[in-house]
């Protein structure tokens, strides 16, 4: 594992937007990461974790501090009664694993365009399911490289939000409980959800996933479309013509223009409907 400097982050995100990281590592082993954290200079604050790069916006000027990219870490799933999935496991892979082993309640993970670590960090959800409803324990690592187990009751969980008991502590793995189910029926349900996603979302484009959380009793996409913003564009960032709660990089979009479009959507929706949308995108700074 080598500490690198001025590594472009845009290509490492699903939005393909953003500048470079002052300091960057892509560890291949958890033990190596723990050792690095133990010896890391204090002046490398802040620390950012990057998985698949969905649901994040990197500023045009890049990031100071340190970016830990989990793409090369071993990403394993084990267990049946309790499923253990490491932070780098994609949510889609977790969904497929559970279907294969006849575990019901995990198909919604196929609609989350990220990793288990990101899903744990924001209580990600799709198709009516939410990550922390299935969590029975989590493994974490802190700034000192110490690893330990925490229980769900130690966290404050909300809609697309998770408050950790301590700062500078990050998820290594999640332990999940699911119900028994029929693999054939679960497989059919999974394929149906994937087909639904492909038909309704701009799959294959440079987007970050859903941009705004759904307000109580309504949908952000419906409100945005109702306000006539489908296809609205600032610079090279555009509200998707296919799904109004997605914003697509048409080529060369900047973080500045992306934030401007997000703010324009919020302002327009609030003016026309009285509802203030909340972003679920993690704007790094």
Residue, then its C-alpha position, 0 to 999 in steps of 0.5 A: x500500500x502506497x500513499x499517493x498525492x494529488x490523485x484525481x477523484x472525479x474518475x473514481x466517482x459515479x458522477x465523474x466530477x471533482x478535483x484531486x485528493x491531496x493524499x490517497x491510499x487504496x489498501x488491499x488488506x484491513x490489517x495494512x489499513x489499521x497499521x497505516x492509521x496507527x502511524x498516520x500523521x495528525x496533520x492529514x485531517x480530515x479523512x474521507x472514505x470512498x467506495x464505489x463513489x456514488x452519492x458523493x460530490x467532490x469539490x472542483x478544488x479537490x480534497x485536503x487531508x486523506x482519502x481512503x479508497x476501499x476498492x482494492x480491499x477484500x470484499x467477502x460475504x459469509x454466513x446464513x443465519x447471520x450474514x456478514x458483509x464487509x464494507x467494500x461489498x456492493x449492495x447488489x452483490x449482497x442482494x444476490x448472495x441472499x437470494x442464492x441462499x434463500x434469505x428474504x428481505x434483502x432484494x431491495x439492496x439491488x436498488x442501491x448503487x453503492x457498497x455496504x459501507x456507504x449503505x451503513x453510513x447513510x441508512x441507504x434504502x430502495x424499493x421500500x427497504x432500509x439498511x439498518x432494519x436488517x442490521x444486528x451488529x457492525x464492525x468498526x475501525x477508529x482513527x487509532x486503527x482499533x477494531x471492535x463490534x458495536x450494536x445498533x442501539x448505540x446509533x441514532x438511525x433516521x431516514x437516510x441518516x446515521x449518527x455514530x456514537x464517536x467521531x473518526x470511526x468508520x464501518x468495516x462490516x455489517x452483520x445482517x439478519x434476514x428471514x427464510x425464503x424460497x430462492x426461486x421466488x426471491x430470484x423472480x422478485x430480484x429480477x423484477x426489481x432490477x427490471x423496474x430500476x432499469x426502466x425508470x432510472x438513467x442506468x448507464x449514465x454518469x449520475x450519483x443515484x437519487x439526489x433528494x430524499x423523499x418528503x413525507x407522503x410524497x416523492x422528490x421526483x414527482x415534485x421536481x417533474x411537477x415544477x417542470x424541471x425535467x431536462x433542466x440544465x446548468x452547464x453540463x449537469x442536467x436533470x434526467x429526462x428519465x427520472x427527475x430525482x437524478x442529475x446526469x453529467x452530460x460531459x465535463x460537469x463541474x461541482x460548482x454547476x452541480x451545486x447550482x442546479x441542486x439549489x435551483x431545484x430546491x428553490x423552485x420546488x419550495x416556491x411552487x409547492x411550499x416543500x423544501x427538499x433535502x439533499x441526500x448527496x454527501x457534499x465533501x469539503 
